[in-house]
Amino acid sequence: MKAYSGFVALCVMFGGLAARAQSAPAKPSGDTAKADVVAKAEIRDPRRAKLIADTQRMLALSREVQAAMAKSGPDTLSLATVKKVEELQKLAATVKAEMSKLP
């Protein structure tokens, strides 16, 4: 479990930073705003749209992991939380690889 603790801390930090970056006033809230961003990006470049969707999924997963850790404590991780962290790791690797391919 200690192998995940550093990564989980990074995910929690990423979730907090991404939440602050997304909290700009005068933006429509909810899933419609996310769908609009993805739809506009899909028109321009489908790869960017996938990156946006993957990044939004990473943010949602990091928030879920952060909430689960707040409930259970930093030394205990449930199996569901570990699976979310593994999915987050895979998404992070995918996003990193795709970002390096962008012009």
C-alpha positions in Angstrom: 0.0 0.0 0.0 2.9 2.4 0.5 3.7 2.3 -3.2 0.3 4.0 -3.8 0.6 6.6 -1.0 2.9 8.9 -3.0 0.8 8.6 -6.1 -2.4 9.1 -4.2 -1.0 12.2 -2.7 -0.1 13.5 -6.1 -3.6 12.7 -7.3 -5.1 14.5 -4.4 -2.9 17.5 -5.1 -3.8 17.4 -8.9 -7.4 17.3 -8.0 -7.1 20.4 -5.8 -5.1 22.3 -8.4 -7.4 21.4 -11.3 -10.4 22.3 -9.3 -9.0 25.8 -8.6 -8.1 26.2 -12.2 -11.6 25.3 -13.3 -13.3 27.6 -10.8 -13.5 30.7 -13.1 -16.6 32.8 -12.7 -19.3 33.3 -15.5 -18.9 29.8 -16.9 -21.8 27.5 -17.2 -21.6 24.8 -14.6 -22.3 21.1 -14.8 -22.0 18.4 -17.4 -23.2 20.7 -20.2 -20.2 23.0 -20.0 -17.9 19.9 -20.1 -19.8 18.5 -23.1 -19.6 21.9 -24.9 -15.8 22.0 -24.4 -15.4 18.5 -25.7 -17.7 19.1 -28.6 -15.9 22.3 -29.7 -12.5 20.5 -29.4 -13.8 17.6 -31.4 -14.6 19.9 -34.3 -11.1 21.2 -34.4 -9.1 18.1 -33.5 -10.5 14.7 -32.3 -7.2 14.0 -30.4 -7.6 17.1 -28.4 -11.2 16.2 -27.6 -10.0 12.8 -26.3 -7.3 14.5 -24.2 -9.9 16.9 -22.7 -12.2 14.0 -21.9 -9.4 12.0 -20.3 -8.3 14.9 -18.3 -11.8 15.5 -17.0 -12.0 11.8 -16.1 -8.7 12.1 -14.2 -10.1 15.1 -12.3 -13.2 13.2 -11.4 -11.2 10.1 -10.3 -8.8 12.2 -8.2 -11.7 13.8 -6.4 -13.3 10.4 -5.7 -9.9 9.1 -4.4 -9.6 12.3 -2.2 -13.1 11.8 -0.8 -12.4 8.1 -0.1 -9.2 8.9 1.7 -10.9 11.5 3.8 -13.4 9.0 4.9 -11.1 6.1 5.6 -7.8 7.8 6.6 -4.4 8.0 4.9 -3.2 4.5 6.0 -6.2 2.5 4.7 -7.3 2.1 1.1 -10.2 0.0 0.0 -10.0 -2.2 -3.1 -12.3 0.2 -5.0 -10.0 3.1 -4.2 -6.9 1.1 -5.3 -8.7 0.3 -8.6 -9.5 4.0 -9.1 -5.9 4.9 -8.5 -4.7 2.2 -11.0 -7.2 3.7 -13.6 -5.9 7.1 -12.8 -2.3 5.9 -13.4 -3.3 4.5 -16.8 -5.1 7.7 -17.8 -2.1 9.8 -16.7 0.3 7.7 -18.8 -2.1 7.9 -21.8 -2.5 11.6 -21.5 1.3 12.1 -21.1 2.0 10.0 -24.3 -0.7 11.8 -26.3 0.4 15.3 -25.1 3.9 14.6 -26.4 2.4 13.9 -29.9 0.6 17.2 -30.1 2.2 19.9 -32.3 
